[in-house]
Amino acid sequence: MRNSRLGGANSSPPAEVRFLRPDVAVALVAGGVRPEGATDLAPERESVVSLVLADTAEGWRIAAFQNTRVQERGR
């Protein structure tokens, strides 16, 4: 998706962070990909991004992530 932008959803709450250990956290963030030129996130592009974060000698790093599209219930 050349020249697209990853960002928060139009009315997304702040990230939800849960520490599994002092040096490992899981974060859930609402967001999605905005194509080049788009100012708002289209509803069909809304996603929840799950991140596993690790505190390393270089600072906090993303160890793993998953991007899951939001769908209407029952679809």
PyMOL Python script that loads the backbone (N, CA, C, O; Angstrom):
from pymol import cmd

cmd.read_pdbstr("""\
ATOM      1  N   MET A   1       0.840  -1.169   0.000  1.00  0.00           N
ATOM      2  CA  MET A   1       0.000   0.000   0.000  1.00  0.00           C
ATOM      3  C   MET A   1       0.894   1.245   0.000  1.00  0.00           C
ATOM      4  O   MET A   1       0.954   1.999   0.971  1.00  0.00           O
ATOM      5  N   ARG A   2       1.559   1.420  -1.086  1.00  0.00           N
ATOM      6  CA  ARG A   2       2.509   2.522  -1.243  1.00  0.00           C
ATOM      7  C   ARG A   2       1.867   3.870  -0.904  1.00  0.00           C
ATOM      8  O   ARG A   2       0.744   4.164  -1.314  1.00  0.00           O
ATOM      9  N   ASN A   3       2.612   4.679  -0.146  1.00  0.00           N
ATOM     10  CA  ASN A   3       2.218   6.031   0.255  1.00  0.00           C
ATOM     11  C   ASN A   3       1.001   6.086   1.170  1.00  0.00           C
ATOM     12  O   ASN A   3       0.415   7.155   1.342  1.00  0.00           O
ATOM     13  N   SER A   4       0.606   4.959   1.760  1.00  0.00           N
ATOM     14  CA  SER A   4      -0.506   4.962   2.704  1.00  0.00           C
ATOM     15  C   SER A   4       0.025   5.311   4.097  1.00  0.00           C
ATOM     16  O   SER A   4       1.235   5.340   4.320  1.00  0.00           O
ATOM     17  N   ARG A   5      -0.893   5.573   5.026  1.00  0.00           N
ATOM     18  CA  ARG A   5      -0.533   5.935   6.395  1.00  0.00           C
ATOM     19  C   ARG A   5      -1.282   5.039   7.367  1.00  0.00           C
ATOM     20  O   ARG A   5      -2.467   4.759   7.187  1.00  0.00           O
ATOM     21  N   LEU A   6      -0.579   4.594   8.397  1.00  0.00           N
ATOM     22  CA  LEU A   6      -1.188   3.813   9.469  1.00  0.00           C
ATOM     23  C   LEU A   6      -1.462   4.769  10.611  1.00  0.00           C
ATOM     24  O   LEU A   6      -0.578   5.516  11.028  1.00  0.00           O
ATOM     25  N   GLY A   7      -2.688   4.749  11.119  1.00  0.00           N
ATOM     26  CA  GLY A   7      -3.011   5.669  12.198  1.00  0.00           C
ATOM     27  C   GLY A   7      -4.205   5.206  12.989  1.00  0.00           C
ATOM     28  O   GLY A   7      -4.804   4.173  12.691  1.00  0.00           O
ATOM     29  N   GLY A   8      -4.550   5.987  14.013  1.00  0.00           N
ATOM     30  CA  GLY A   8      -5.680   5.674  14.876  1.00  0.00           C
ATOM     31  C   GLY A   8      -6.997   5.800  14.141  1.00  0.00           C
ATOM     32  O   GLY A   8      -7.095   6.487  13.124  1.00  0.00           O
ATOM     33  N   ALA A   9      -8.004   5.130  14.665  1.00  0.00           N
ATOM     34  CA  ALA A   9      -9.350   5.230  14.096  1.00  0.00           C
ATOM     35  C   ALA A   9      -9.885   6.631  14.342  1.00  0.00           C
ATOM     36  O   ALA A   9      -9.366   7.355  15.192  1.00  0.00           O
ATOM     37  N   ASN A  10     -10.914   7.017  13.610  1.00  0.00           N
ATOM     38  CA  ASN A  10     -11.459   8.374  13.686  1.00  0.00           C
ATOM     39  C   ASN A  10     -11.848   8.768  15.102  1.00  0.00           C
ATOM     40  O   ASN A  10     -11.605   9.904  15.509  1.00  0.00           O
ATOM     41  N   SER A  11     -12.436   7.870  15.848  1.00  0.00           N
ATOM     42  CA  SER A  11     -12.846   8.175  17.226  1.00  0.00           C
ATOM     43  C   SER A  11     -12.322   7.099  18.168  1.00  0.00           C
ATOM     44  O   SER A  11     -13.030   6.651  19.070  1.00  0.00           O
ATOM     45  N   SER A  12     -11.086   6.692  17.950  1.00  0.00           N
ATOM     46  CA  SER A  12     -10.547   5.575  18.714  1.00  0.00           C
ATOM     47  C   SER A  12     -10.159   5.985  20.127  1.00  0.00           C
ATOM     48  O   SER A  12      -9.669   7.091  20.352  1.00  0.00           O
ATOM     49  N   PRO A  13     -10.384   5.075  21.084  1.00  0.00           N
ATOM     50  CA  PRO A  13      -9.904   5.320  22.446  1.00  0.00           C
ATOM     51  C   PRO A  13      -8.386   5.159  22.472  1.00  0.00           C
ATOM     52  O   PRO A  13      -7.808   4.609  21.535  1.00  0.00           O
ATOM     53  N   PRO A  14      -7.738   5.629  23.530  1.00  0.00           N
ATOM     54  CA  PRO A  14      -6.289   5.423  23.611  1.00  0.00           C
ATOM     55  C   PRO A  14      -5.954   3.936  23.683  1.00  0.00           C
ATOM     56  O   PRO A  14      -6.822   3.103  23.941  1.00  0.00           O
ATOM     57  N   ALA A  15      -4.707   3.625  23.455  1.00  0.00           N
ATOM     58  CA  ALA A  15      -4.267   2.229  23.500  1.00  0.00           C
ATOM     59  C   ALA A  15      -4.551   1.633  24.868  1.00  0.00           C
ATOM     60  O   ALA A  15      -4.468   2.317  25.889  1.00  0.00           O
ATOM     61  N   GLU A  16      -4.884   0.358  24.876  1.00  0.00           N
ATOM     62  CA  GLU A  16      -5.071  -0.394  26.116  1.00  0.00           C
ATOM     63  C   GLU A  16      -3.807  -1.224  26.305  1.00  0.00           C
ATOM     64  O   GLU A  16      -3.479  -2.053  25.455  1.00  0.00           O
ATOM     65  N   VAL A  17      -3.098  -1.011  27.404  1.00  0.00           N
ATOM     66  CA  VAL A  17      -1.828  -1.695  27.648  1.00  0.00           C
ATOM     67  C   VAL A  17      -1.939  -2.541  28.901  1.00  0.00           C
ATOM     68  O   VAL A  17      -2.435  -2.085  29.932  1.00  0.00           O
ATOM     69  N   ARG A  18      -1.468  -3.791  28.802  1.00  0.00           N
ATOM     70  CA  ARG A  18      -1.458  -4.706  29.949  1.00  0.00           C
ATOM     71  C   ARG A  18      -0.060  -5.283  30.073  1.00  0.00           C
ATOM     72  O   ARG A  18       0.467  -5.865  29.125  1.00  0.00           O
ATOM     73  N   PHE A  19       0.538  -5.122  31.246  1.00  0.00           N
ATOM     74  CA  PHE A  19       1.876  -5.670  31.487  1.00  0.00           C
ATOM     75  C   PHE A  19       1.763  -7.118  31.917  1.00  0.00           C
ATOM     76  O   PHE A  19       1.070  -7.433  32.884  1.00  0.00           O
ATOM     77  N   LEU A  20       2.449  -8.007  31.196  1.00  0.00           N
ATOM     78  CA  LEU A  20       2.494  -9.421  31.560  1.00  0.00           C
ATOM     79  C   LEU A  20       3.626  -9.656  32.549  1.00  0.00           C
ATOM     80  O   LEU A  20       3.530 -10.507  33.434  1.00  0.00           O
ATOM     81  N   ARG A  21       4.693  -8.895  32.388  1.00  0.00           N
ATOM     82  CA  ARG A  21       5.851  -8.858  33.291  1.00  0.00           C
ATOM     83  C   ARG A  21       6.361  -7.423  33.221  1.00  0.00           C
ATOM     84  O   ARG A  21       5.917  -6.666  32.358  1.00  0.00           O
ATOM     85  N   PRO A  22       7.274  -7.027  34.099  1.00  0.00           N
ATOM     86  CA  PRO A  22       7.784  -5.655  34.013  1.00  0.00           C
ATOM     87  C   PRO A  22       8.446  -5.324  32.676  1.00  0.00           C
ATOM     88  O   PRO A  22       8.523  -4.156  32.297  1.00  0.00           O
ATOM     89  N   ASP A  23       8.925  -6.346  31.960  1.00  0.00           N
ATOM     90  CA  ASP A  23       9.616  -6.105  30.693  1.00  0.00           C
ATOM     91  C   ASP A  23       8.852  -6.591  29.472  1.00  0.00           C
ATOM     92  O   ASP A  23       9.401  -6.595  28.370  1.00  0.00           O
ATOM     93  N   VAL A  24       7.594  -7.002  29.639  1.00  0.00           N
ATOM     94  CA  VAL A  24       6.767  -7.475  28.520  1.00  0.00           C
ATOM     95  C   VAL A  24       5.352  -6.926  28.687  1.00  0.00           C
ATOM     96  O   VAL A  24       4.754  -7.034  29.757  1.00  0.00           O
ATOM     97  N   ALA A  25       4.823  -6.330  27.605  1.00  0.00           N
ATOM     98  CA  ALA A  25       3.471  -5.780  27.640  1.00  0.00           C
ATOM     99  C   ALA A  25       2.726  -6.154  26.360  1.00  0.00           C
ATOM    100  O   ALA A  25       3.330  -6.418  25.320  1.00  0.00           O
ATOM    101  N   VAL A  26       1.401  -6.168  26.467  1.00  0.00           N
ATOM    102  CA  VAL A  26       0.529  -6.363  25.311  1.00  0.00           C
ATOM    103  C   VAL A  26      -0.281  -5.082  25.177  1.00  0.00           C
ATOM    104  O   VAL A  26      -0.833  -4.585  26.159  1.00  0.00           O
ATOM    105  N   ALA A  27      -0.353  -4.546  23.962  1.00  0.00           N
ATOM    106  CA  ALA A  27      -1.125  -3.335  23.704  1.00  0.00           C
ATOM    107  C   ALA A  27      -2.150  -3.601  22.620  1.00  0.00           C
ATOM    108  O   ALA A  27      -1.853  -4.268  21.629  1.00  0.00           O
ATOM    109  N   LEU A  28      -3.359  -3.081  22.806  1.00  0.00           N
ATOM    110  CA  LEU A  28      -4.419  -3.151  21.796  1.00  0.00           C
ATOM    111  C   LEU A  28      -4.722  -1.726  21.361  1.00  0.00           C
ATOM    112  O   LEU A  28      -4.982  -0.857  22.193  1.00  0.00           O
ATOM    113  N   VAL A  29      -4.689  -1.490  20.046  1.00  0.00           N
ATOM    114  CA  VAL A  29      -4.873  -0.154  19.505  1.00  0.00           C
ATOM    115  C   VAL A  29      -5.867  -0.222  18.352  1.00  0.00           C
ATOM    116  O   VAL A  29      -5.728  -1.057  17.459  1.00  0.00           O
ATOM    117  N   ALA A  30      -6.866   0.650  18.368  1.00  0.00           N
ATOM    118  CA  ALA A  30      -7.797   0.749  17.242  1.00  0.00           C
ATOM    119  C   ALA A  30      -7.173   1.647  16.189  1.00  0.00           C
ATOM    120  O   ALA A  30      -6.604   2.688  16.515  1.00  0.00           O
ATOM    121  N   GLY A  31      -7.274   1.253  14.941  1.00  0.00           N
ATOM    122  CA  GLY A  31      -6.693   2.059  13.874  1.00  0.00           C
ATOM    123  C   GLY A  31      -6.959   1.456  12.518  1.00  0.00           C
ATOM    124  O   GLY A  31      -7.916   0.704  12.334  1.00  0.00           O
ATOM    125  N   GLY A  32      -6.111   1.789  11.574  1.00  0.00           N
ATOM    126  CA  GLY A  32      -6.253   1.265  10.233  1.00  0.00           C
ATOM    127  C   GLY A  32      -5.339   1.987   9.264  1.00  0.00           C
ATOM    128  O   GLY A  32      -4.551   2.848   9.655  1.00  0.00           O
ATOM    129  N   VAL A  33      -5.455   1.627   7.989  1.00  0.00           N
ATOM    130  CA  VAL A  33      -4.613   2.199   6.942  1.00  0.00           C
ATOM    131  C   VAL A  33      -5.425   3.197   6.132  1.00  0.00           C
ATOM    132  O   VAL A  33      -6.507   2.885   5.635  1.00  0.00           O
ATOM    133  N   ARG A  34      -4.883   4.400   6.008  1.00  0.00           N
ATOM    134  CA  ARG A  34      -5.498   5.432   5.171  1.00  0.00           C
ATOM    135  C   ARG A  34      -4.733   5.491   3.849  1.00  0.00           C
ATOM    136  O   ARG A  34      -3.529   5.744   3.849  1.00  0.00           O
ATOM    137  N   PRO A  35      -5.411   5.263   2.726  1.00  0.00           N
ATOM    138  CA  PRO A  35      -4.737   5.378   1.427  1.00  0.00           C
ATOM    139  C   PRO A  35      -4.243   6.811   1.211  1.00  0.00           C
ATOM    140  O   PRO A  35      -4.725   7.742   1.856  1.00  0.00           O
ATOM    141  N   GLU A  36      -3.301   6.978   0.322  1.00  0.00           N
ATOM    142  CA  GLU A  36      -2.750   8.300   0.015  1.00  0.00           C
ATOM    143  C   GLU A  36      -3.872   9.282  -0.308  1.00  0.00           C
ATOM    144  O   GLU A  36      -4.759   8.980  -1.107  1.00  0.00           O
ATOM    145  N   GLY A  37      -3.829  10.450   0.310  1.00  0.00           N
ATOM    146  CA  GLY A  37      -4.812  11.492   0.066  1.00  0.00           C
ATOM    147  C   GLY A  37      -6.045  11.438   0.954  1.00  0.00           C
ATOM    148  O   GLY A  37      -6.792  12.415   1.011  1.00  0.00           O
ATOM    149  N   ALA A  38      -6.285  10.333   1.647  1.00  0.00           N
ATOM    150  CA  ALA A  38      -7.459  10.210   2.517  1.00  0.00           C
ATOM    151  C   ALA A  38      -7.185  10.905   3.850  1.00  0.00           C
ATOM    152  O   ALA A  38      -6.109  10.753   4.429  1.00  0.00           O
ATOM    153  N   THR A  39      -8.167  11.669   4.328  1.00  0.00           N
ATOM    154  CA  THR A  39      -8.003  12.339   5.621  1.00  0.00           C
ATOM    155  C   THR A  39      -8.662  11.554   6.743  1.00  0.00           C
ATOM    156  O   THR A  39      -8.216  11.630   7.888  1.00  0.00           O
ATOM    157  N   ASP A  40      -9.712  10.804   6.440  1.00  0.00           N
ATOM    158  CA  ASP A  40     -10.401   9.992   7.437  1.00  0.00           C
ATOM    159  C   ASP A  40     -10.248   8.521   7.099  1.00  0.00           C
ATOM    160  O   ASP A  40     -10.006   8.150   5.950  1.00  0.00           O
ATOM    161  N   LEU A  41     -10.392   7.696   8.116  1.00  0.00           N
ATOM    162  CA  LEU A  41     -10.320   6.250   7.952  1.00  0.00           C
ATOM    163  C   LEU A  41     -11.695   5.725   7.543  1.00  0.00           C
ATOM    164  O   LEU A  41     -12.675   5.936   8.257  1.00  0.00           O
ATOM    165  N   ALA A  42     -11.774   5.053   6.415  1.00  0.00           N
ATOM    166  CA  ALA A  42     -13.044   4.468   5.959  1.00  0.00           C
ATOM    167  C   ALA A  42     -13.462   3.359   6.921  1.00  0.00           C
ATOM    168  O   ALA A  42     -12.609   2.596   7.374  1.00  0.00           O
ATOM    169  N   PRO A  43     -14.759   3.249   7.249  1.00  0.00           N
ATOM    170  CA  PRO A  43     -15.212   2.233   8.196  1.00  0.00           C
ATOM    171  C   PRO A  43     -14.784   0.809   7.828  1.00  0.00           C
ATOM    172  O   PRO A  43     -14.503  -0.001   8.712  1.00  0.00           O
ATOM    173  N   GLU A  44     -14.733   0.502   6.534  1.00  0.00           N
ATOM    174  CA  GLU A  44     -14.340  -0.852   6.119  1.00  0.00           C
ATOM    175  C   GLU A  44     -12.844  -1.111   6.320  1.00  0.00           C
ATOM    176  O   GLU A  44     -12.396  -2.244   6.145  1.00  0.00           O
ATOM    177  N   ARG A  45     -12.073  -0.103   6.676  1.00  0.00           N
ATOM    178  CA  ARG A  45     -10.640  -0.260   6.910  1.00  0.00           C
ATOM    179  C   ARG A  45     -10.285  -0.269   8.399  1.00  0.00           C
ATOM    180  O   ARG A  45      -9.113  -0.403   8.750  1.00  0.00           O
ATOM    181  N   GLU A  46     -11.296  -0.125   9.288  1.00  0.00           N
ATOM    182  CA  GLU A  46     -11.017  -0.106  10.723  1.00  0.00           C
ATOM    183  C   GLU A  46     -10.499  -1.461  11.187  1.00  0.00           C
ATOM    184  O   GLU A  46     -11.012  -2.511  10.800  1.00  0.00           O
ATOM    185  N   SER A  47      -9.470  -1.407  12.025  1.00  0.00           N
ATOM    186  CA  SER A  47      -8.809  -2.607  12.525  1.00  0.00           C
ATOM    187  C   SER A  47      -8.476  -2.456  14.001  1.00  0.00           C
ATOM    188  O   SER A  47      -8.507  -1.358  14.558  1.00  0.00           O
ATOM    189  N   VAL A  48      -8.161  -3.577  14.613  1.00  0.00           N
ATOM    190  CA  VAL A  48      -7.580  -3.589  15.954  1.00  0.00           C
ATOM    191  C   VAL A  48      -6.196  -4.200  15.792  1.00  0.00           C
ATOM    192  O   VAL A  48      -6.043  -5.305  15.271  1.00  0.00           O
ATOM    193  N   VAL A  49      -5.196  -3.462  16.248  1.00  0.00           N
ATOM    194  CA  VAL A  49      -3.821  -3.942  16.159  1.00  0.00           C
ATOM    195  C   VAL A  49      -3.409  -4.415  17.544  1.00  0.00           C
ATOM    196  O   VAL A  49      -3.518  -3.673  18.520  1.00  0.00           O
ATOM    197  N   SER A  50      -2.931  -5.663  17.623  1.00  0.00           N
ATOM    198  CA  SER A  50      -2.418  -6.242  18.867  1.00  0.00           C
ATOM    199  C   SER A  50      -0.903  -6.269  18.774  1.00  0.00           C
ATOM    200  O   SER A  50      -0.339  -6.767  17.800  1.00  0.00           O
ATOM    201  N   LEU A  51      -0.243  -5.726  19.799  1.00  0.00           N
ATOM    202  CA  LEU A  51       1.216  -5.650  19.810  1.00  0.00           C
ATOM    203  C   LEU A  51       1.769  -6.329  21.052  1.00  0.00           C
ATOM    204  O   LEU A  51       1.219  -6.176  22.142  1.00  0.00           O
ATOM    205  N   VAL A  52       2.849  -7.073  20.896  1.00  0.00           N
ATOM    206  CA  VAL A  52       3.620  -7.586  22.027  1.00  0.00           C
ATOM    207  C   VAL A  52       4.875  -6.732  22.083  1.00  0.00           C
ATOM    208  O   VAL A  52       5.640  -6.680  21.119  1.00  0.00           O
ATOM    209  N   LEU A  53       5.087  -6.063  23.210  1.00  0.00           N
ATOM    210  CA  LEU A  53       6.207  -5.141  23.386  1.00  0.00           C
ATOM    211  C   LEU A  53       7.199  -5.710  24.393  1.00  0.00           C
ATOM    212  O   LEU A  53       6.803  -6.269  25.416  1.00  0.00           O
ATOM    213  N   ALA A  54       8.481  -5.567  24.101  1.00  0.00           N
ATOM    214  CA  ALA A  54       9.530  -6.071  24.990  1.00  0.00           C
ATOM    215  C   ALA A  54      10.505  -4.946  25.325  1.00  0.00           C
ATOM    216  O   ALA A  54      10.950  -4.219  24.437  1.00  0.00           O
ATOM    217  N   ASP A  55      10.831  -4.807  26.600  1.00  0.00           N
ATOM    218  CA  ASP A  55      11.813  -3.821  27.040  1.00  0.00           C
ATOM    219  C   ASP A  55      13.193  -4.450  26.890  1.00  0.00           C
ATOM    220  O   ASP A  55      13.524  -5.403  27.595  1.00  0.00           O
ATOM    221  N   THR A  56      13.993  -3.919  25.977  1.00  0.00           N
ATOM    222  CA  THR A  56      15.330  -4.461  25.701  1.00  0.00           C
ATOM    223  C   THR A  56      16.384  -3.450  26.121  1.00  0.00           C
ATOM    224  O   THR A  56      16.053  -2.359  26.585  1.00  0.00           O
ATOM    225  N   ALA A  57      17.631  -3.805  25.962  1.00  0.00           N
ATOM    226  CA  ALA A  57      18.727  -2.888  26.274  1.00  0.00           C
ATOM    227  C   ALA A  57      18.657  -1.635  25.409  1.00  0.00           C
ATOM    228  O   ALA A  57      19.170  -0.588  25.807  1.00  0.00           O
ATOM    229  N   GLU A  58      18.029  -1.719  24.227  1.00  0.00           N
ATOM    230  CA  GLU A  58      17.884  -0.577  23.325  1.00  0.00           C
ATOM    231  C   GLU A  58      16.590   0.202  23.567  1.00  0.00           C
ATOM    232  O   GLU A  58      16.335   1.192  22.882  1.00  0.00           O
ATOM    233  N   GLY A  59      15.773  -0.227  24.527  1.00  0.00           N
ATOM    234  CA  GLY A  59      14.480   0.405  24.799  1.00  0.00           C
ATOM    235  C   GLY A  59      13.336  -0.522  24.412  1.00  0.00           C
ATOM    236  O   GLY A  59      13.563  -1.676  24.048  1.00  0.00           O
ATOM    237  N   TRP A  60      12.112  -0.020  24.491  1.00  0.00           N
ATOM    238  CA  TRP A  60      10.939  -0.830  24.156  1.00  0.00           C
ATOM    239  C   TRP A  60      10.899  -1.100  22.659  1.00  0.00           C
ATOM    240  O   TRP A  60      11.052  -0.189  21.845  1.00  0.00           O
ATOM    241  N   ARG A  61      10.688  -2.371  22.308  1.00  0.00           N
ATOM    242  CA  ARG A  61      10.639  -2.802  20.911  1.00  0.00           C
ATOM    243  C   ARG A  61       9.390  -3.648  20.682  1.00  0.00           C
ATOM    244  O   ARG A  61       8.904  -4.317  21.594  1.00  0.00           O
ATOM    245  N   ILE A  62       8.874  -3.610  19.445  1.00  0.00           N
ATOM    246  CA  ILE A  62       7.746  -4.461  19.067  1.00  0.00           C
ATOM    247  C   ILE A  62       8.291  -5.843  18.748  1.00  0.00           C
ATOM    248  O   ILE A  62       9.087  -6.006  17.823  1.00  0.00           O
ATOM    249  N   ALA A  63       7.859  -6.844  19.521  1.00  0.00           N
ATOM    250  CA  ALA A  63       8.305  -8.217  19.305  1.00  0.00           C
ATOM    251  C   ALA A  63       7.388  -8.949  18.330  1.00  0.00           C
ATOM    252  O   ALA A  63       7.837  -9.820  17.586  1.00  0.00           O
ATOM    253  N   ALA A  64       6.089  -8.592  18.335  1.00  0.00           N
ATOM    254  CA  ALA A  64       5.124  -9.235  17.434  1.00  0.00           C
ATOM    255  C   ALA A  64       3.898  -8.335  17.318  1.00  0.00           C
ATOM    256  O   ALA A  64       3.597  -7.556  18.223  1.00  0.00           O
ATOM    257  N   PHE A  65       3.190  -8.454  16.185  1.00  0.00           N
ATOM    258  CA  PHE A  65       1.943  -7.714  16.039  1.00  0.00           C
ATOM    259  C   PHE A  65       0.977  -8.507  15.174  1.00  0.00           C
ATOM    260  O   PHE A  65       1.376  -9.378  14.401  1.00  0.00           O
ATOM    261  N   GLN A  66      -0.306  -8.184  15.323  1.00  0.00           N
ATOM    262  CA  GLN A  66      -1.353  -8.769  14.480  1.00  0.00           C
ATOM    263  C   GLN A  66      -2.365  -7.676  14.195  1.00  0.00           C
ATOM    264  O   GLN A  66      -2.779  -6.955  15.103  1.00  0.00           O
ATOM    265  N   ASN A  67      -2.760  -7.553  12.952  1.00  0.00           N
ATOM    266  CA  ASN A  67      -3.741  -6.571  12.518  1.00  0.00           C
ATOM    267  C   ASN A  67      -5.019  -7.324  12.159  1.00  0.00           C
ATOM    268  O   ASN A  67      -5.016  -8.153  11.249  1.00  0.00           O
ATOM    269  N   THR A  68      -6.119  -7.039  12.872  1.00  0.00           N
ATOM    270  CA  THR A  68      -7.383  -7.743  12.651  1.00  0.00           C
ATOM    271  C   THR A  68      -8.458  -6.745  12.261  1.00  0.00           C
ATOM    272  O   THR A  68      -8.718  -5.794  12.998  1.00  0.00           O
ATOM    273  N   ARG A  69      -9.087  -6.951  11.108  1.00  0.00           N
ATOM    274  CA  ARG A  69     -10.160  -6.068  10.651  1.00  0.00           C
ATOM    275  C   ARG A  69     -11.364  -6.164  11.577  1.00  0.00           C
ATOM    276  O   ARG A  69     -11.701  -7.242  12.068  1.00  0.00           O
ATOM    277  N   VAL A  70     -12.010  -5.017  11.811  1.00  0.00           N
ATOM    278  CA  VAL A  70     -13.247  -4.961  12.584  1.00  0.00           C
ATOM    279  C   VAL A  70     -14.376  -5.393  11.653  1.00  0.00           C
ATOM    280  O   VAL A  70     -14.471  -4.928  10.518  1.00  0.00           O
ATOM    281  N   GLN A  71     -15.228  -6.287  12.148  1.00  0.00           N
ATOM    282  CA  GLN A  71     -16.376  -6.749  11.355  1.00  0.00           C
ATOM    283  C   GLN A  71     -17.644  -6.612  12.170  1.00  0.00           C
ATOM    284  O   GLN A  71     -17.620  -6.649  13.400  1.00  0.00           O
ATOM    285  N   GLU A  72     -18.757  -6.454  11.461  1.00  0.00           N
ATOM    286  CA  GLU A  72     -20.035  -6.431  12.141  1.00  0.00           C
ATOM    287  C   GLU A  72     -20.287  -7.810  12.748  1.00  0.00           C
ATOM    288  O   GLU A  72     -19.911  -8.832  12.174  1.00  0.00           O
ATOM    289  N   ARG A  73     -20.918  -7.822  13.902  1.00  0.00           N
ATOM    290  CA  ARG A  73     -21.243  -9.081  14.562  1.00  0.00           C
ATOM    291  C   ARG A  73     -22.182  -9.892  13.680  1.00  0.00           C
ATOM    292  O   ARG A  73     -23.129  -9.348  13.112  1.00  0.00           O
ATOM    293  N   GLY A  74     -21.922 -11.191  13.564  1.00  0.00           N
ATOM    294  CA  GLY A  74     -22.769 -12.069  12.769  1.00  0.00           C
ATOM    295  C   GLY A  74     -22.358 -12.201  11.319  1.00  0.00           C
ATOM    296  O   GLY A  74     -23.039 -12.879  10.550  1.00  0.00           O
ATOM    297  N   ARG A  75     -21.259 -11.569  10.923  1.00  0.00           N
ATOM    298  CA  ARG A  75     -20.813 -11.667   9.531  1.00  0.00           C
ATOM    299  C   ARG A  75     -19.912 -12.831   9.344  1.00  0.00           C
ATOM    300  O   ARG A  75     -19.438 -13.072   8.234  1.00  0.00           O
TER     301      ARG A  75
END
""", "prot")
cmd.dss("prot")
cmd.show_as("cartoon", "prot")
cmd.util.cbc("prot")
cmd.orient("prot")
